[in-house]
Amino acid sequence: MAISNFIPTLWSSAILENFKASQAIIPTLNKQYEGEIAAGNIVKVTGITTPAIQDYSTARTLTIDALADSTQSLAINQEKAFSFKVDDIDRVQAAGSFEPVTADAGRALAEDSESYVIAQMKANGTSAGTTAITTSAHAFAAVVAIRQALGKAKVPASQRYLAVSPEFASLLLAEGSKLTSANTAGSDGELRNGVLGNLLGFTVIEHSLLTHTSNRPAAIGYHGPSVGYVGQIAKTEAGRMELAFADYVRSLNVYGAKVLRATAVQTWLPAA
């Protein structure tokens, strides 16, 4: 049989689903560039230089600035998919639906895209520090430093998020009196998964995929609109296999992500 693990005499209609990290960071990002997308597409993101502020009171004349634009490319170059088949005899013995398997695979696609976004932020953000975090005081000091770095970069105070590894989260929770509740933080339902609360103007999100060398505590403070994400489930299909008494299910996720402003993504990734 194709699904060899389903051998017991009594088959259950309930399938034990795997634990997977759902999307917690992607919902916070800039997705205004989503539209008709396909693998290989490139979204051109244009920024405009700020006009110079002039002293009009002295000469009573103005210099007309020519606006220059800066263009960045957000490549939609990630294609990830799953595909599996279910033999008729397996379906009968399972005495139920394999829809949980499909849902589990869908969550795996979501986890894959979330991992990619985290990797982009770690690689293309700005380092706020690399000192080892071993105590709660160290963790809190790192958050203060990340906040300062964002402030000096003139990053807006709104829509700031702090993604932390489980190790960093444990140290922050020891400073629990400094964390407000998720309700007080104003987190919406979409973000409640993984949200620890609010700290120094950040919505704090614990993320199991934010791993670092030797499980050292790590954190990324970022301004959501400054990280672009474009993605969609391009195809989901189910059909009858031609050369077997079986059905197939497959799905394709197409996406891309880019740090649009490096100074708006401040990382704390200890080197030792």
Backbone as CSV, one residue per row, in Angstrom:
resi,resn,N_x,N_y,N_z,CA_x,CA_y,CA_z,C_x,C_y,C_z
1,MET,0.837,-1.197,0.000,0.000,0.000,0.000,0.871,1.246,0.000
2,ALA,0.343,2.294,-0.554,1.130,3.517,-0.692,1.433,4.159,0.643
3,ILE,0.483,4.101,1.582,0.695,4.720,2.884,0.936,3.608,3.889
4,SER,2.186,3.177,3.998,2.515,1.977,4.756,2.326,2.146,6.251
5,ASN,2.290,3.373,6.752,2.120,3.566,8.185,0.710,3.253,8.654
6,PHE,-0.250,3.237,7.735,-1.640,2.970,8.110,-1.917,1.465,8.001
7,ILE,-1.397,0.697,8.970,-1.492,-0.753,8.933,-2.369,-1.334,10.038
8,PRO,-2.692,-0.605,11.133,-3.397,-1.233,12.250,-4.742,-1.811,11.849
9,THR,-5.208,-2.783,12.669,-6.484,-3.442,12.396,-7.633,-2.446,12.400
10,LEU,-7.631,-1.538,13.352,-8.686,-0.534,13.436,-8.142,0.788,12.926
11,TRP,-8.760,1.256,11.863,-8.315,2.512,11.268,-9.153,3.658,11.816
12,SER,-8.495,4.709,12.233,-9.206,5.863,12.760,-9.444,6.885,11.658
13,SER,-10.589,7.558,11.717,-10.884,8.595,10.729,-10.193,9.909,11.085
14,ALA,-9.621,10.001,12.271,-8.927,11.220,12.693,-7.431,11.048,12.476
15,ILE,-6.809,12.018,11.847,-5.380,11.971,11.575,-4.679,12.974,12.484
16,LEU,-3.644,12.520,13.151,-2.888,13.401,14.031,-2.048,14.341,13.183
17,GLU,-2.354,15.628,13.275,-1.651,16.609,12.467,-0.338,17.019,13.130
18,ASN,0.621,17.404,12.293,1.922,17.829,12.795,1.853,19.248,13.345
19,PHE,2.729,19.529,14.287,2.868,20.899,14.770,3.739,21.672,13.789
20,LYS,3.275,22.824,13.385,4.064,23.665,12.493,3.871,25.120,12.891
21,ALA,4.908,25.898,12.662,4.815,27.322,12.973,3.962,28.002,11.914
22,SER,2.873,28.592,12.327,2.037,29.312,11.370,2.628,30.682,11.116
23,GLN,2.084,31.390,10.153,2.622,32.700,9.813,2.303,33.721,10.899
24,ALA,3.327,34.348,11.407,3.163,35.395,12.406,3.825,36.687,11.963
25,ILE,4.900,36.575,11.174,5.612,37.753,10.703,5.026,38.283,9.401
26,ILE,4.730,37.395,8.461,4.232,37.835,7.157,2.992,38.723,7.254
27,PRO,2.027,38.435,8.152,0.866,39.332,8.242,1.218,40.761,8.647
28,THR,2.411,40.974,9.212,2.797,42.319,9.643,3.506,43.108,8.546
29,LEU,3.802,42.474,7.414,4.648,43.099,6.399,3.848,43.915,5.385
30,ASN,4.596,44.583,4.518,4.028,45.415,3.456,3.642,44.526,2.277
31,LYS,2.343,44.371,2.059,1.859,43.512,0.970,1.079,44.309,-0.077
32,GLN,1.348,45.600,-0.156,0.604,46.439,-1.096,0.991,46.190,-2.554
33,TYR,2.084,45.456,-2.762,2.530,45.199,-4.129,1.965,43.910,-4.704
34,GLU,1.133,43.231,-3.929,0.536,41.994,-4.428,-0.509,42.305,-5.492
35,GLY,-0.597,41.471,-6.471,-1.563,41.631,-7.553,-1.500,40.389,-8.405
36,GLU,-1.426,40.574,-9.690,-1.234,39.441,-10.581,0.235,39.054,-10.524
37,ILE,0.523,37.912,-9.931,1.921,37.525,-9.788,2.141,36.131,-10.368
38,ALA,3.381,35.887,-10.725,3.787,34.573,-11.207,5.278,34.445,-10.944
39,ALA,5.767,33.236,-10.952,7.187,33.013,-10.712,7.995,33.753,-11.772
40,GLY,9.047,34.417,-11.364,9.888,35.143,-12.292,9.505,36.593,-12.440
41,ASN,8.323,36.994,-11.954,7.943,38.397,-12.001,8.839,39.217,-11.094
42,ILE,9.006,40.477,-11.432,9.755,41.416,-10.613,8.890,42.640,-10.384
43,VAL,8.692,42.983,-9.121,7.942,44.179,-8.776,8.940,45.310,-8.565
44,LYS,8.775,46.420,-9.286,9.634,47.585,-9.138,9.048,48.493,-8.065
45,VAL,9.792,48.703,-6.986,9.357,49.546,-5.877,10.123,50.858,-5.966
46,THR,9.407,51.950,-6.202,10.035,53.248,-6.423,9.930,54.129,-5.187
47,GLY,11.029,54.745,-4.824,11.059,55.717,-3.728,11.456,57.082,-4.273
48,ILE,11.019,58.147,-3.636,11.302,59.507,-4.085,12.164,60.214,-3.042
49,THR,13.165,60.989,-3.518,13.996,61.751,-2.595,13.185,62.903,-1.985
50,THR,13.504,63.261,-0.764,12.799,64.347,-0.078,13.331,65.700,-0.541
51,PRO,12.465,66.637,-0.939,12.932,67.966,-1.353,13.647,68.673,-0.198
52,ALA,14.652,69.483,-0.539,15.402,70.221,0.470,14.538,71.325,1.073
53,ILE,14.679,71.547,2.376,13.980,72.633,3.046,14.832,73.892,2.919
54,GLN,14.233,74.964,2.396,14.972,76.188,2.109,14.524,77.333,3.019
55,ASP,15.432,78.282,3.246,15.128,79.467,4.052,14.572,80.547,3.133
56,TYR,13.276,80.699,3.146,12.621,81.649,2.250,12.705,83.081,2.777
57,SER,12.896,83.234,4.090,12.849,84.563,4.692,14.026,85.441,4.295
58,THR,15.125,84.843,3.837,16.326,85.622,3.517,16.289,86.175,2.091
59,ALA,16.271,85.292,1.131,16.338,85.737,-0.271,14.972,85.927,-0.899
60,ARG,13.936,85.461,-0.270,12.564,85.523,-0.791,12.445,84.866,-2.161
61,THR,13.312,83.931,-2.436,13.231,83.156,-3.668,13.409,81.678,-3.324
62,LEU,12.995,80.828,-4.231,13.106,79.390,-4.020,13.875,78.744,-5.161
63,THR,14.639,77.736,-4.824,15.281,76.896,-5.832,14.386,75.690,-6.084
64,ILE,14.069,75.432,-7.339,13.191,74.321,-7.694,14.010,73.039,-7.778
65,ASP,13.759,72.132,-6.875,14.486,70.863,-6.875,13.918,69.915,-7.929
66,ALA,14.810,69.182,-8.551,14.397,68.098,-9.454,14.347,66.823,-8.619
67,LEU,13.187,66.207,-8.568,13.041,64.998,-7.769,13.705,63.813,-8.458
68,ALA,14.482,63.085,-7.703,15.108,61.864,-8.213,14.413,60.674,-7.578
69,ASP,14.337,59.598,-8.312,13.713,58.400,-7.742,14.738,57.285,-7.603
70,SER,14.485,56.427,-6.639,15.326,55.249,-6.440,14.431,54.028,-6.564
71,THR,14.852,53.093,-7.348,14.018,51.928,-7.632,14.681,50.659,-7.106
72,GLN,13.893,49.844,-6.442,14.352,48.542,-5.969,13.522,47.457,-6.644
73,SER,14.116,46.304,-6.796,13.418,45.178,-7.421,13.063,44.137,-6.367
74,LEU,11.785,43.794,-6.301,11.320,42.722,-5.419,11.020,41.527,-6.312
75,ALA,11.925,40.566,-6.304,11.793,39.404,-7.184,10.851,38.366,-6.591
76,ILE,9.900,37.930,-7.382,8.981,36.862,-6.968,9.548,35.571,-7.554
77,ASN,10.562,35.056,-6.896,11.349,33.973,-7.471,11.326,32.681,-6.664
78,GLN,10.445,32.607,-5.672,10.354,31.400,-4.854,9.135,30.581,-5.284
79,GLU,9.342,29.320,-5.594,8.262,28.402,-5.968,8.381,27.149,-5.118
80,LYS,7.439,26.942,-4.235,7.453,25.766,-3.380,6.120,25.034,-3.505
81,ALA,6.176,23.716,-3.516,4.968,22.937,-3.773,4.958,21.660,-2.953
82,PHE,3.777,21.046,-2.856,3.665,19.700,-2.297,2.783,18.880,-3.221
83,SER,2.976,17.582,-3.175,2.168,16.679,-3.992,2.140,15.307,-3.321
84,PHE,0.963,14.711,-3.231,0.876,13.356,-2.689,-0.303,12.632,-3.332
85,LYS,-0.264,11.311,-3.255,-1.362,10.526,-3.798,-1.947,9.633,-2.714
86,VAL,-3.183,9.270,-2.897,-3.889,8.395,-1.961,-4.530,7.271,-2.769
87,ASP,-4.071,6.033,-2.543,-4.673,4.892,-3.213,-6.082,4.657,-2.688
88,ASP,-6.941,4.138,-3.527,-8.320,3.878,-3.128,-8.390,2.972,-1.908
89,ILE,-7.559,1.914,-1.872,-7.616,0.978,-0.751,-7.198,1.661,0.547
90,ASP,-6.236,2.612,0.453,-5.818,3.344,1.639,-6.953,4.228,2.142
91,ARG,-7.660,4.839,1.210,-8.756,5.725,1.598,-9.853,4.941,2.308
92,VAL,-10.150,3.746,1.814,-11.187,2.928,2.434,-10.765,2.512,3.843
93,GLN,-9.522,2.073,3.985,-9.062,1.612,5.290,-8.953,2.760,6.289
94,ALA,-8.680,3.963,5.810,-8.589,5.101,6.712,-9.943,5.473,7.261
95,ALA,-11.007,5.036,6.610,-12.377,5.247,7.076,-12.671,6.718,7.301
96,GLY,-12.047,7.567,6.546,-12.294,8.993,6.715,-11.591,9.797,5.637
97,SER,-11.551,11.077,5.830,-11.012,11.981,4.836,-9.530,12.241,5.071
98,PHE,-8.800,12.494,3.988,-7.409,12.882,4.084,-7.241,14.394,4.004
99,GLU,-8.333,15.113,4.212,-8.255,16.566,4.203,-7.272,17.108,5.241
100,PRO,-7.168,16.495,6.451,-6.162,16.999,7.401,-4.741,16.956,6.847
101,VAL,-4.450,15.967,5.977,-3.119,15.896,5.380,-2.902,17.097,4.473
102,THR,-3.922,17.440,3.698,-3.832,18.596,2.815,-3.649,19.875,3.618
103,ALA,-4.410,20.019,4.698,-4.289,21.203,5.542,-2.902,21.280,6.167
104,ASP,-2.366,20.139,6.578,-1.042,20.091,7.183,0.023,20.506,6.174
105,ALA,-0.137,20.040,4.937,0.806,20.407,3.881,0.724,21.903,3.597
106,GLY,-0.488,22.459,3.646,-0.649,23.891,3.439,0.073,24.704,4.499
107,ARG,-0.004,24.220,5.734,0.710,24.917,6.807,2.227,24.805,6.612
108,ALA,2.669,23.697,6.038,4.097,23.539,5.759,4.556,24.559,4.714
109,LEU,3.699,24.837,3.716,4.028,25.873,2.737,4.141,27.232,3.418
110,ALA,3.209,27.504,4.335,3.244,28.771,5.064,4.514,28.887,5.887
111,GLU,4.914,27.786,6.510,6.132,27.782,7.320,7.358,28.041,6.458
112,ASP,7.363,27.467,5.262,8.488,27.668,4.346,8.644,29.140,3.986
113,SER,7.542,29.813,3.642,7.624,31.225,3.268,8.026,32.092,4.455
114,GLU,7.561,31.730,5.647,7.935,32.473,6.848,9.440,32.346,7.111
115,SER,9.989,31.152,6.902,11.429,30.937,7.081,12.229,31.792,6.106
116,TYR,11.733,31.904,4.886,12.423,32.700,3.865,12.447,34.169,4.264
117,VAL,11.319,34.681,4.747,11.243,36.082,5.160,12.231,36.359,6.291
118,ILE,12.275,35.471,7.281,13.200,35.646,8.405,14.643,35.663,7.904
119,ALA,14.966,34.783,6.973,16.326,34.734,6.426,16.673,36.038,5.714
120,GLN,15.715,36.609,4.983,15.950,37.880,4.298,16.189,39.008,5.298
121,MET,15.428,39.018,6.362,15.577,40.067,7.373,16.914,39.936,8.099
122,LYS,17.330,38.714,8.394,18.613,38.497,9.063,19.772,38.892,8.160
123,ALA,19.659,38.603,6.875,20.762,38.849,5.949,20.848,40.304,5.495
124,ASN,19.710,40.983,5.397,19.684,42.309,4.771,19.281,43.445,5.706
125,GLY,19.086,43.129,6.990,18.813,44.178,7.955,20.104,44.824,8.426
126,THR,20.000,45.676,9.433,21.158,46.358,10.010,21.410,45.803,11.405
127,SER,22.657,45.513,11.703,22.982,44.941,13.004,22.938,46.015,14.083
128,ALA,22.118,45.776,15.105,22.064,46.670,16.259,22.996,46.189,17.361
129,GLY,23.491,44.954,17.232,24.398,44.414,18.230,24.603,42.930,18.050
130,THR,25.723,42.442,18.554,26.041,41.008,18.459,26.498,40.443,19.794
131,THR,26.354,41.230,20.857,26.770,40.768,22.184,25.888,39.607,22.647
132,ALA,26.483,38.645,23.311,25.733,37.484,23.787,24.662,37.912,24.791
133,ILE,23.496,37.277,24.698,22.379,37.530,25.601,22.256,36.328,26.526
134,THR,22.569,36.526,27.802,22.534,35.401,28.744,21.620,35.645,29.935
135,THR,21.186,36.867,30.136,20.312,37.182,31.266,19.128,38.011,30.806
136,SER,18.131,38.125,31.673,16.964,38.945,31.358,17.349,40.405,31.175
137,ALA,18.299,40.848,31.977,18.761,42.234,31.853,19.417,42.468,30.505
138,HIS,20.196,41.487,30.034,20.816,41.590,28.708,19.745,41.686,27.626
139,ALA,18.716,40.859,27.734,17.654,40.839,26.730,16.934,42.181,26.677
140,PHE,16.611,42.718,27.838,15.910,44.000,27.876,16.795,45.109,27.316
141,ALA,18.092,45.082,27.651,19.023,46.084,27.136,19.133,46.004,25.617
142,ALA,19.072,44.786,25.077,19.122,44.617,23.624,17.895,45.244,22.970
143,VAL,16.731,45.070,23.582,15.508,45.673,23.049,15.617,47.198,23.061
144,VAL,16.178,47.747,24.142,16.375,49.201,24.236,17.309,49.675,23.121
145,ALA,18.368,48.911,22.855,19.323,49.284,21.811,18.678,49.216,20.428
146,ILE,17.863,48.201,20.193,17.164,48.077,18.913,16.211,49.256,18.733
147,ARG,15.499,49.594,19.808,14.575,50.729,19.751,15.321,52.019,19.440
148,GLN,16.472,52.212,20.070,17.268,53.416,19.828,17.738,53.479,18.380
149,ALA,18.184,52.341,17.850,18.663,52.300,16.463,17.548,52.666,15.491
150,LEU,16.345,52.174,15.744,15.218,52.518,14.882,14.890,54.002,15.002
151,GLY,14.938,54.525,16.236,14.655,55.938,16.432,15.655,56.827,15.723
152,LYS,16.935,56.501,15.803,17.969,57.299,15.148,17.848,57.233,13.629
153,ALA,17.267,56.145,13.135,17.048,56.010,11.688,15.744,56.667,11.243
154,LYS,15.072,57.362,12.176,13.820,58.066,11.901,12.695,57.124,11.454
155,VAL,12.736,55.897,11.954,11.690,54.925,11.637,10.425,55.288,12.419
156,PRO,9.264,55.333,11.787,8.035,55.689,12.496,7.806,54.824,13.729
157,ALA,7.215,55.428,14.745,6.973,54.708,15.999,5.837,53.701,15.867
158,SER,4.993,53.867,14.866,3.883,52.935,14.675,4.340,51.721,13.873
159,GLN,3.597,50.638,14.008,3.829,49.397,13.272,5.247,48.859,13.474
160,ARG,5.708,48.954,14.705,6.995,48.351,15.045,6.756,46.985,15.683
161,TYR,7.548,46.028,15.264,7.429,44.666,15.767,8.789,44.166,16.215
162,LEU,8.774,43.264,17.172,9.996,42.636,17.652,9.804,41.125,17.594
163,ALA,10.472,40.484,16.637,10.428,39.027,16.530,11.564,38.458,17.362
164,VAL,11.256,37.521,18.245,12.267,36.967,19.145,12.266,35.441,19.073
165,SER,13.430,34.876,19.255,13.545,33.414,19.317,12.976,32.927,20.646
166,PRO,12.635,31.641,20.760,12.122,31.119,22.034,13.082,31.365,23.199
167,GLU,14.392,31.302,22.916,15.375,31.527,23.977,15.331,32.986,24.455
168,PHE,15.207,33.906,23.501,15.117,35.329,23.848,13.804,35.597,24.571
169,ALA,12.727,34.947,24.111,11.411,35.136,24.726,11.425,34.707,26.187
170,SER,12.085,33.604,26.481,12.134,33.120,27.868,12.785,34.138,28.779
171,LEU,13.837,34.797,28.278,14.505,35.811,29.092,13.620,37.045,29.256
172,LEU,12.903,37.413,28.183,12.009,38.565,28.278,10.865,38.299,29.253
173,LEU,10.364,37.089,29.261,9.241,36.764,30.139,9.638,36.854,31.609
174,ALA,10.924,36.682,31.880,11.387,36.854,33.247,11.303,38.324,33.657
175,GLU,11.234,39.193,32.644,11.015,40.623,32.869,9.549,40.928,32.604
176,GLY,8.688,40.003,32.987,7.275,40.056,32.624,6.560,41.326,33.022
177,SER,6.994,41.953,34.106,6.327,43.170,34.537,6.456,44.282,33.514
178,LYS,7.446,44.159,32.615,7.659,45.181,31.593,6.815,44.918,30.340
179,LEU,6.272,43.723,30.224,5.446,43.372,29.070,3.978,43.626,29.401
180,THR,3.286,44.351,28.531,1.840,44.485,28.690,1.174,43.313,27.993
181,SER,-0.098,43.099,28.241,-0.806,41.973,27.650,-1.042,42.211,26.166
182,ALA,-1.361,41.123,25.454,-1.647,41.241,24.023,-2.844,42.137,23.789
183,ASN,-3.833,42.084,24.677,-5.007,42.947,24.523,-4.613,44.414,24.636
184,THR,-3.773,44.713,25.617,-3.329,46.087,25.792,-2.493,46.535,24.607
185,ALA,-1.760,45.587,24.029,-0.928,45.921,22.875,-1.766,46.198,21.645
186,GLY,-3.035,45.859,21.703,-3.912,46.123,20.573,-3.706,45.164,19.420
187,SER,-3.189,43.966,19.702,-2.936,42.999,18.643,-4.254,42.492,18.080
188,ASP,-4.338,42.424,16.760,-5.565,41.910,16.176,-5.525,40.391,16.130
189,GLY,-6.638,39.776,15.767,-6.742,38.325,15.791,-5.738,37.635,14.905
190,GLU,-5.386,38.299,13.796,-4.465,37.693,12.847,-3.077,37.526,13.449
191,LEU,-2.746,38.375,14.424,-1.406,38.355,14.975,-1.303,37.673,16.329
192,ARG,-2.419,37.184,16.861,-2.379,36.698,18.233,-1.507,35.460,18.386
193,ASN,-1.332,34.688,17.341,-0.474,33.526,17.448,0.976,33.977,17.643
194,GLY,1.549,33.649,18.775,2.937,33.981,19.057,3.150,35.326,19.711
195,VAL,2.109,36.166,19.826,2.283,37.490,20.417,2.416,37.376,21.938
196,LEU,3.510,37.921,22.465,3.730,37.915,23.903,3.139,39.144,24.570
197,GLY,3.053,40.224,23.835,2.537,41.465,24.393,3.219,42.657,23.772
198,ASN,3.234,43.765,24.490,3.815,45.006,23.999,4.976,45.411,24.903
199,LEU,6.062,45.875,24.292,7.235,46.270,25.057,7.939,47.421,24.356
200,LEU,8.035,48.553,25.019,8.753,49.716,24.499,8.272,50.119,23.106
201,GLY,6.983,49.979,22.868,6.424,50.358,21.574,6.424,49.258,20.536
202,PHE,6.983,48.096,20.867,6.992,46.952,19.953,5.855,45.995,20.283
203,THR,5.256,45.409,19.250,4.455,44.212,19.446,5.430,43.042,19.379
204,VAL,5.543,42.308,20.460,6.566,41.260,20.573,5.987,39.929,20.111
205,ILE,6.657,39.303,19.154,6.213,38.043,18.570,7.279,36.978,18.796
206,GLU,6.930,35.922,19.496,7.848,34.793,19.646,7.718,33.899,18.417
207,HIS,8.870,33.532,17.838,8.827,32.743,16.605,9.831,31.598,16.675
208,SER,9.334,30.389,16.552,10.196,29.205,16.666,11.174,29.079,15.505
209,LEU,10.918,29.765,14.381,11.804,29.674,13.224,12.953,30.672,13.274
210,LEU,12.916,31.568,14.259,13.997,32.544,14.399,15.148,31.899,15.171
211,THR,15.724,30.896,14.556,16.826,30.169,15.186,18.139,30.885,14.909
212,HIS,19.117,30.646,15.779,20.418,31.258,15.612,21.477,30.255,16.043
213,THR,22.717,30.547,15.717,23.830,29.644,15.997,23.799,29.125,17.436
214,SER,23.839,27.807,17.563,23.857,27.144,18.877,22.707,27.588,19.768
215,ASN,21.569,27.908,19.143,20.361,28.316,19.880,20.596,29.529,20.781
216,ARG,21.448,30.438,20.340,21.665,31.661,21.103,20.451,32.578,20.959
217,PRO,20.051,33.265,22.020,18.912,34.178,21.947,19.113,35.225,20.856
218,ALA,18.083,35.422,20.031,18.181,36.363,18.917,16.886,37.153,18.796
219,ALA,16.997,38.342,18.211,15.823,39.201,18.054,15.973,40.073,16.819
220,ILE,14.825,40.430,16.223,14.800,41.354,15.085,13.705,42.383,15.355
221,GLY,14.093,43.647,15.434,13.120,44.719,15.552,12.913,45.334,14.177
222,TYR,11.662,45.499,13.770,11.438,45.974,12.397,10.151,46.783,12.282
223,HIS,10.133,47.601,11.248,8.964,48.391,10.874,8.253,47.614,9.769
224,GLY,7.041,47.134,10.035,6.347,46.254,9.105,6.309,46.743,7.668
225,PRO,5.916,48.007,7.395,5.831,48.482,6.014,7.171,48.549,5.287
226,SER,8.281,48.411,6.001,9.599,48.510,5.383,10.127,47.180,4.872
227,VAL,9.330,46.129,4.999,9.682,44.822,4.445,8.558,44.412,3.500
228,GLY,8.887,44.241,2.234,7.868,43.895,1.238,7.708,42.396,1.088
229,TYR,6.465,41.973,0.918,6.184,40.553,0.681,5.100,40.451,-0.382
230,VAL,5.339,39.606,-1.357,4.361,39.328,-2.405,4.239,37.822,-2.521
231,GLY,3.048,37.291,-2.396,2.890,35.844,-2.487,1.452,35.425,-2.643
232,GLN,1.271,34.258,-3.187,-0.056,33.674,-3.280,0.064,32.189,-3.599
233,ILE,-0.956,31.443,-3.204,-1.050,30.047,-3.616,-1.511,30.063,-5.064
234,ALA,-0.583,29.815,-5.972,-0.880,29.956,-7.392,-1.834,28.875,-7.893
235,LYS,-1.656,27.672,-7.386,-2.492,26.562,-7.859,-2.694,25.553,-6.734
236,THR,-3.879,25.011,-6.670,-4.170,23.850,-5.838,-5.062,22.939,-6.657
237,GLU,-4.609,21.725,-6.857,-5.330,20.815,-7.741,-5.519,19.457,-7.085
238,ALA,-6.603,18.814,-7.446,-6.851,17.422,-7.076,-7.400,16.729,-8.312
239,GLY,-6.985,15.506,-8.522,-7.444,14.809,-9.711,-7.210,13.320,-9.624
240,ARG,-7.588,12.676,-10.687,-7.464,11.226,-10.778,-6.187,10.867,-11.510
241,MET,-5.384,9.971,-10.923,-4.153,9.557,-11.573,-4.464,8.648,-12.751
242,GLU,-3.651,8.759,-13.776,-3.919,8.044,-15.024,-3.570,6.565,-14.938
243,LEU,-2.493,6.227,-14.265,-1.999,4.853,-14.282,-2.139,4.155,-12.939
244,ALA,-3.000,4.649,-12.078,-3.204,4.010,-10.777,-4.617,4.296,-10.299
245,PHE,-5.136,3.385,-9.447,-6.428,3.614,-8.819,-6.195,4.520,-7.608
246,ALA,-5.955,5.771,-7.895,-5.591,6.706,-6.832,-5.904,8.134,-7.256
247,ASP,-6.027,8.994,-6.262,-6.187,10.425,-6.484,-4.901,11.135,-6.088
248,TYR,-4.695,12.318,-6.651,-3.549,13.126,-6.248,-4.033,14.496,-5.786
249,VAL,-3.234,15.094,-4.918,-3.457,16.470,-4.464,-2.114,17.181,-4.553
250,ARG,-2.117,18.387,-5.106,-0.879,19.145,-5.192,-1.181,20.640,-5.136
251,SER,-0.190,21.402,-4.695,-0.378,22.837,-4.554,0.951,23.550,-4.756
252,LEU,0.884,24.783,-5.276,2.077,25.572,-5.577,1.964,26.949,-4.934
253,ASN,2.988,27.316,-4.163,3.059,28.630,-3.533,4.159,29.434,-4.214
254,VAL,3.815,30.620,-4.707,4.767,31.495,-5.397,4.902,32.772,-4.575
255,TYR,6.133,33.167,-4.252,6.283,34.336,-3.398,7.673,34.956,-3.517
256,GLY,7.804,36.129,-2.936,9.086,36.822,-2.850,9.037,37.810,-1.704
257,ALA,10.197,38.181,-1.184,10.265,39.126,-0.070,11.539,39.936,-0.185
258,LYS,11.490,41.173,0.341,12.667,42.037,0.283,12.622,43.062,1.408
259,VAL,13.778,43.280,2.016,13.923,44.362,2.977,14.070,45.652,2.177
260,LEU,13.075,46.535,2.254,13.059,47.753,1.458,13.880,48.870,2.088
261,ARG,13.982,48.875,3.404,14.797,49.857,4.118,15.617,49.111,5.170
262,ALA,16.913,48.997,4.918,17.773,48.198,5.807,17.793,48.746,7.224
263,THR,17.761,50.064,7.386,17.840,50.643,8.731,16.542,50.471,9.504
264,ALA,15.468,50.069,8.823,14.189,49.836,9.488,14.051,48.399,9.962
265,VAL,15.104,47.606,9.770,15.161,46.224,10.268,16.454,46.091,11.062
266,GLN,16.328,46.087,12.383,17.503,46.058,13.246,17.601,44.685,13.913
267,THR,18.728,44.032,13.726,18.893,42.662,14.224,19.811,42.618,15.434
268,TRP,19.562,41.630,16.282,20.479,41.310,17.383,20.760,39.815,17.283
269,LEU,21.885,39.501,16.633,22.255,38.118,16.365,23.639,37.867,16.965
270,PRO,23.680,37.389,18.213,24.964,37.230,18.904,25.933,36.353,18.143
271,ALA,27.170,36.819,18.098,28.208,36.066,17.403,28.780,34.962,18.277
272,ALA,28.657,35.109,19.584,29.213,34.091,20.488,28.461,34.148,21.803
